[in-house]
């Protein structure tokens, strides 16, 4: 059996809710408010028969952070 090389691109990396909390350095309640903003990237869901997990693309979150840094909301 031949092994193939795995290529991981930045746009393929995803963040869990826990990782998003760490990245944004905020509380769970603040994250909940941020997630429900119209301009925050929408998550996608990965599910099995029992559980469903929300994940965010790293590239989308980084673009949102960059946009927010350029146009802060007060």
C-alpha distance (Angstrom), angle and dihedral (degrees) to the residues before:
residue distance angle dihedral
X1 . . .
X2 3.79 . .
X3 3.79 120.3 .
X4 3.77 116.6 -137.1
X5 3.76 126.1 -148.5
X6 3.79 114.6 -105.4
X7 3.77 114.4 -139.5
X8 3.78 116.9 -161.5
X9 3.76 115.2 -164.7
X10 3.82 124.2 -163.0
X11 3.81 90.6 -116.9
X12 3.82 88.8 57.9
X13 3.81 95.7 56.8
X14 3.78 116.2 103.0
X15 3.80 136.2 -164.3
X16 3.77 128.5 -142.0
X17 3.80 120.9 -143.7
X18 3.82 89.3 -98.8
X19 3.82 91.5 52.1
X20 3.80 90.4 46.5
X21 3.83 89.5 53.7
X22 3.79 89.9 52.2
X23 3.79 93.7 45.5
X24 3.81 95.0 48.8
X25 3.82 93.0 38.4
X26 3.78 93.5 -138.0
X27 3.79 140.5 122.9
X28 3.79 124.0 -93.3
X29 3.81 91.4 -107.6
X30 3.82 91.9 51.5
X31 3.79 90.1 47.6
X32 3.81 89.4 52.2
X33 3.83 89.5 55.1
X34 3.82 91.9 46.0
X35 3.81 93.0 49.2
X36 3.80 91.1 54.3
X37 3.80 94.3 53.3
X38 3.78 113.3 111.5
X39 3.79 93.1 -124.8
X40 3.82 98.1 49.0
X41 3.83 115.2 103.3
X42 3.78 113.6 -96.9
X43 3.79 116.9 -119.6
X44 3.75 125.4 -128.1
X45 3.77 122.7 -139.1
X46 3.76 130.5 -124.6
X47 3.78 111.9 -163.4
X48 3.74 141.9 179.1
X49 3.78 128.5 -176.9
X50 3.82 92.6 -72.3
X51 3.80 111.5 21.8
X52 3.78 138.9 41.7
X53 3.80 121.1 -160.3
X54 3.81 127.0 -164.8
X55 3.80 115.3 -138.6
X56 3.80 131.8 -178.1
X57 3.80 126.7 -151.0
X58 3.81 109.4 -114.2
X59 3.80 91.0 -140.1
X60 3.84 91.5 55.7
X61 3.81 93.2 49.1
X62 3.81 91.8 47.4
X63 3.82 90.5 50.8
X64 3.83 89.8 49.8
X65 3.83 90.6 50.6
X66 3.80 91.3 49.0
X67 3.81 92.1 48.9
X68 3.79 90.8 47.9
X69 3.82 91.8 49.9
X70 3.82 89.8 52.2
X71 3.84 93.2 46.2
X72 3.82 108.9 27.7
X73 3.79 117.3 -164.3
X74 3.76 116.3 -140.2
